[in-house]
Amino acid sequence: MFYTPLSTAAQTAYAALASASRLEDVRTVAELPGSFSRKVVKGREYWYYQTPDLTGKQMQIFLGSACDELTQLIDLHRSGDGKKLHLRQLTRQAMAAGCPAIVPSHAKILERLADAGFFRAGGILVGTHVYMAYQNYLGVRWQSGAQTVDLDFAHAGRNVSVAIPSDVTMDMGSEIEALQMGFVPVKSLTTYVKSDEQDLQIDFVTCMHRGGDTPVLIKALNATMQPLKFMEFSMEAPLQITLLAQRGAITVNAPPPEKYALHKLLVYGERPQSMRVKASKDLEQAASLIAYLGKNDAELLGETWEGLISQGPGWKSRAMHGLAALTERYPALDTSALAI
């Protein structure tokens, strides 16, 4: 058994949360992180907006003298507290109903990058956190492969159209520094490691480009990312998924489950011998998703497989290698949708 269904109560609670979270992600002044303050100078009333900068120091921005328009904006901002409280209550109700959640330290990182605009700038969450997020999205609980200490983020760069508005810009390094969690970049600048917890790291990856595996700067994020083979396959047509944490809900861009599953077969053969632990996890995650999709949407899984092996002989040979390893390790797994 690769998965067990979540209860009807858990699935219903997640559906309500995901819907509310997507509405909340439509940003307005209500979602601004700072506050408004009033000052009276020589009998006249003036308003300021105050918020911490990236170093944590409070800064004030002069908005102007009191007027009806400013009053409406301030009232809208204050109403946002109620929305956030409601969303947090929905999140905790879903968790109490049995929906899997992510650990607080990882949630803090994800929330910071989400608030800074990473996903609105075209960023996509990849790796095991997405596999974990599929549990609530699909209404199941995985039996294996849902543990990780890494956070993996991706951006398609200029080579792949991901149908995400990408007019948002940010400074990735500053946002990670503002977490004040002790993350420092390694030499390539594509990975950040925690100085007091070496196993916890943040990786940034992108699609392969003409420069081969030379790290590439994504200007919209001011972030350097490591190109990886086959990344474009899982990054086309991303969807939105909501992650659960004690801090609340976090909506992210994610690969479609069927593409994620088959991408794991592709990369299995690329893992060097020194990374066989990760290769084993590739097969675990692929098996769980293929078991679910084979039962619930075999046609979609088959169409995605056909699209993969039609990419060329190199893609096909690697996919077949991964499939052979999968069937050898899990002989009872139904892979009939992955026919040639």
N, C-alpha and C positions, 0 to 999 in steps of 0.2 A: 504494500500500500504506500503510494507516494504522497498522498494528501488525505485529509479528512475535511468534510464540509463544515463551514461555520454554521452556527445556529441561525434560524430565521431571524431571531431578534438582533443578532450581530450584523447580519447582512442588511437588515432594514435600517439599523442605526448608522451604519457606514454610508448607505445611500443618502440619507438625510444630511450627514456631515459633509460628504463630498459635494453635494449640491450647494449647500450653504457656503462652503469654502470657496468654490469657484466664483460665486457672487461676490464674496468678500474680496477676492483678488482683483476686482475691478476697482482700481485705486482712486480715491477722492481725497479731499482735504481731511476727511474723517480718519484716514489711516496714517496721517503724518505722526512721527514719533515724539515730537516735542510738545510744547504748551504755549499758551498765549498769556501775556501779562499786560496789565494796564498801569499807566502812569499819568498822574495829573500834574501839569506844569502850568503855573500862572492861570489856574482855573480852567485850562483846556485839557481834554482827555485824549491820550495817545495810546496806541497799541503796539506791542512788540511780540515777535515770535521767537522763542528761545528753545534751543536744541543742542545736544552735545555734538562736537565735531569728532573726527576720527581718533583724536587723542583722548577723548572723554571730557575735554574742557567745554564748559557752557559758553555758547555764543548767542548774541541777541541780534535780531534783524528788525529794523524799524519798518512798520507797516503803514503808518500814517495816523491822522486824527480819526476819532470815532465817527462812524457813519453807519447807515443801515446795511450796506453791502458787507462791511467788516463784521458787523454783529451776526449776520447770517452765516458767514464762514466760521466764526468762532462757535456758534451754536451747533453747526454741522460737525465740527471737530469733536466737540464734547459728546455728541451723540454716538461717536465711534466707540467709546468705551463700552457702551451697552452691547454693541455688535460683537466686539471681541470677547466679552464675557459670555455671551450666548454661544459663540463658536467654541470657546473652551469648555463650556458645559456639554455641548453636543459631543465633543471629542472624548471627554471623560465618560459620558454615557456609553459611547461605542466601545471604549476600552473595558468598561464594567460588563458589557454584554459579551465580551470575549474576543474583540478585534485585536490582533497583534499590534504592538507599538514599538517604536525605536527607543534606544537608550538616551537619557538626557543630554549627555555630552555631544553625541552626534546630532541630536535635534538642535542644539544651540548653534552648531556650525551651519546646518541646513537653513535654519531660520534666518541667520545673519545674511547669508548669500541670497536667499530669496527676497528679503526685504531690500537688499542693495540693488536688486534688479537682474540678478544672474539669469534667471529663467526667462524674464521678459526680453533679455538681450540675446536670446537664442540658445542659452545653455540647456543641457540635458543631463539628468542624473542617470548614471550607468552603474554597473557592478551589482554587488549583492544587495545593496539597499533597495534597488529596484525590484529584484527578485523577492525581497521581503515585502515590499509594497504591493506586489501582485496578489498577495494573500487576501487582503481586504477587497481589492479590486475584483478578484475572481470569486470571492466568497469561500476561501479554503484556508487550511493551515498546513504548511509543508511539514513533512516528516524529517527532512534533512536539508542541509545546504544553506540554512538561513542564519548563519553566524558570521560576523566579520568585524574587523577592527579598522578597516580602510574605508574611506569615502572617495568615490570616483565620480568625477565630473567631466563632461565632454562638451565640445562645441564643434559644429560641422565646418567652421571656417568658410571659405568661399567656394569650395568644391561641391557642396551638396546643398540643395534647396530643402529646407526642413519646414517650410510653411509656417514659420513663427515670426511675428513682427520683431525686427531687430534694430529699431532706432534708439534703443536704450544703451547707454554706455556706463561703465563703472571702472573702478580701480581695484582689481582682485587682491593685490598684495596689501593694500591699505585696509581692506575689509577683514582679511585674515589677521592682520596685526591688531585691529581693533577688538578682536575677540578676547585678547589678553589671556590666551590659553597656552602660550609658550611655543607656538608653531614657528619653525624657521625653515626657509627654503634650502633645498640641497643645491648642488652646483648647477644642475641643468635648469633650475627654477621651475620645473614642471611638477615637482613634488615638495610638499611641506611635511616635515616630521615634528612631532611634539618632543621638545627637549627632555622632558622628564617621563615620557611614555613612548619609547621608540616604536612600539608596535602600531600606534595610532598615527596614521598619515593620511594626507589629502593628495590625491593624484588628479592631474588635469591632462586629458588626452583629446586628440582630434584625428581627422581622417588623414591618410597618407597623401603626400603631395609630391610635386616634382623634385623637391629637395630630399626625398627619401625619408629617413627617420630623424632628420635634423629637427630639433625643437623649433616650433613656429610661434610667432607672436600674434595673438588674436587682438587686434586693436580695440575692438568694441569693449573688451574686458580688461585691457592692459595686462594680459596674462600670457605666459609662455606655456605651450601645451606640447605634449609628446605625441607625434603621429604614430598610429598603429594600423596594421593591415586589417582590412575588412570592416573598419568602423562605420563606413558609410552605409553598409547594409542595415545595421540596426538603428541608424539615426534618421532614416527617411520616415516621414509621416508620423512624428511622435504624438503621443497622447498625454492628457493631463491626469495625474494620479495624486491622491491626497494621502500623506503620511500622518500617522498619529503619534503624539508625544504628550507628556504631562504639560508641556508648555502650550499645547494647542495643536491645531491642524496646520500642515504645511503642504501647499499645492506645488507640484513640480512637473516638469516635462519629462517624459519617459519613453523608451522604445516600446513599440507594440509587443505584447508577450510572445507572439509567434516568431517575430524577428529576433527577439532576445534569445529564445530557445535555440533556434537554428544557428545563430551567431556563435553560441557556445560550442557547437559541433565544429564550426570553422576554426576557432582558435585553439581547440584541443590539440591538434597536431602541431601547432606552432610553439607550444610550450616546451622549453628545454627540459632536460632530465632533472635539473635542479629545482624546477617548479612543478613537480608532479603532484604536490599537495593541491595546488590551484587547479591543475588539470583534472584531478579527481573531483573537485568541487564543480568544475565545468560540466562534467557528466551528470553529477547529482542534480544540478539545477535544470539541465536540459531534459533529463528523464522525468522530473516532476512536471514540468510544463508540457512536455509531449504527451504524458499520460493524461493530463487534464484536457488539453486541446484535442487529442485523438478521440476522446469520448464526447466532448461538447461542441467541437467545431473542426471536425476532420477535414472538411472541404477547404477551409481557410488555411489550415496547416499544410495541406497538400499543394495548394496554389503557391504558398510562400516557398515551399521546398523547390518546386519547379522553377520559380524565379531565381532562386539561389544557384542551382546547378546549371542554369542557362547563362550564368555570368562568364563562363569560360572554363577551359580544362583545369587551370590551377585551382579555381574555386571548387569545381566539382570533385577533384581528387581529394582535397582537404575535407570537404563535407562528407565524402564517402568514408574517409579514414575515421572521422569522428563518429559517424553512424556505426561503423564496424565495431569500434571500441564500446559504444553505447550498448549495442545488442549483445556483445560478449559479456559485459558486466551485468546487464539487466535482461537476461534471456526471456523473461516473462512479459516484458514491456511490449505493448502493441505499437509497432512502427509501420503498420500497413499504409498509413497516409504518406509515408516517405518512400514511395515507389519510384523507380526509374521509368 
